[in-house]
């Protein structure tokens, strides 16, 4: 689609600097301008001390692709609050229907996992901040 070699795309994804021609091809396929691609460039370099200091389970979040979609702290908190609200609602509905109780417990577990993620994200500073990237 973009006309780029797979290896070139892999290099860009791993955080290497892309040439102008490659950025033009990607911008055309993604239907965005080159400035947007440059502004959105954010990766966690796996050779840095920041990556080395992350706990194993937090690295797993990156591998499972949750954190590599440039998650902001606001989005993680939003997921946490929504999961809590619907988890409690479904647990109450669990008095009527057993399947709703199971769904509610799963949502509550998800909410507590996101609370842990938010706490660890604050501790290790992993959040994507578009303003910070734009000024860099």
C-alpha positions in Angstrom: 0.0 0.0 0.0 2.6 2.5 1.0 5.3 1.2 -1.3 7.8 0.9 1.6 9.8 -2.2 2.3 8.7 -4.2 5.3 12.1 -3.8 6.9 11.8 0.0 6.6 8.5 0.0 8.4 10.0 -2.2 11.1 12.8 0.2 11.6 10.4 3.1 11.9 8.2 1.2 14.3 11.3 0.4 16.5 12.0 4.1 16.9 14.6 4.8 14.2 14.4 8.1 12.4 12.5 7.9 9.1 13.6 9.7 5.9 11.4 12.3 4.4 10.5 10.1 1.5 9.3 7.3 3.9 7.3 9.9 5.9 5.6 11.1 2.7 4.6 7.6 1.7 3.2 6.9 5.2 1.4 10.2 5.3 -0.2 9.6 2.0 -1.4 6.1 2.9 -2.6 7.2 6.4 -4.2 10.3 4.9 -2.5 12.7 7.4 0.2 15.3 6.9 3.8 14.8 7.7 3.7 17.2 10.6 1.2 14.9 12.3 3.5 11.9 11.9 6.4 13.9 13.3 4.3 15.2 16.2 3.0 11.7 17.1 6.5 10.1 17.1 6.7 8.6 20.6 8.3 5.3 21.5 9.7 3.7 24.5 13.3 2.9 23.7 14.0 -0.6 25.1 17.7 0.3 25.6 17.1 3.2 28.0 17.3 3.0 31.7 13.6 3.9 31.9 12.7 0.7 30.1 15.2 -1.4 32.1 13.7 -0.1 35.4 10.1 -1.0 34.5 8.7 -4.0 36.3 8.1 -7.1 34.2 4.3 -6.9 34.2 4.4 -3.3 33.0 6.7 -4.4 30.1 4.0 -7.0 29.3 1.5 -4.1 28.9 3.7 -2.8 26.2 4.1 -6.2 24.6 0.3 -6.7 24.6 0.1 -3.4 22.8 -2.0 -1.4 25.3 0.6 1.1 26.1 2.1 1.3 22.7 -1.0 3.1 21.4 0.1 6.2 23.1 -2.1 6.0 26.1 -2.6 9.0 28.2 -3.3 8.9 32.0 -6.7 10.4 31.4 -7.7 7.5 29.2 -6.5 4.9 31.8 -8.4 6.7 34.5 -11.5 6.9 32.3 -11.4 3.1 31.7 -10.9 2.6 35.4 -14.0 4.7 36.4 -16.2 3.2 33.7 -15.2 -0.3 34.7 -15.9 0.4 38.3 -19.3 1.9 37.6 -20.5 -0.8 35.3 -18.9 -3.5 37.5 -20.9 -2.4 40.5 -24.0 -2.1 38.3 -23.6 -5.6 36.9 -22.9 -7.0 40.4 -26.2 -5.5 41.6 -27.9 -7.1 38.5 -26.2 -10.3 39.6 -28.9 -10.6 42.3 -31.3 -11.4 39.4 -29.0 -13.0 36.8 -25.9 -15.0 37.6 -24.2 -14.1 34.3 -24.4 -10.4 35.2 -22.6 -11.1 38.4 -19.8 -12.8 36.6 -19.6 -9.9 34.1 -19.6 -7.4 37.0 -16.7 -9.3 38.8 -14.7 -9.2 35.5 -15.3 -5.5 35.1 -14.3 -4.8 38.7 -11.1 -6.9 38.2 -10.4 -4.8 35.1 -10.9 -1.6 37.1 -8.5 -2.6 39.8 -5.9 -3.7 37.2 -6.2 -0.2 35.6 -5.9 1.4 39.0 -2.6 -0.5 39.5 -1.5 0.5 36.0 -2.3 4.2 36.7 -0.3 4.0 40.0 2.7 2.3 38.3 2.4 4.6 35.3 2.7 7.6 37.6 5.6 6.0 39.5 7.6 5.3 36.3 6.4 8.2 34.1 5.2 6.1 31.1 2.3 8.3 30.0 2.2 9.8 26.5 1.9 13.6 26.7 1.1 15.2 23.3 2.1 18.7 24.5 5.5 17.4 25.6 6.1 15.7 22.3 5.0 18.8 20.3 7.5 21.0 22.2 10.4 18.6 21.9 
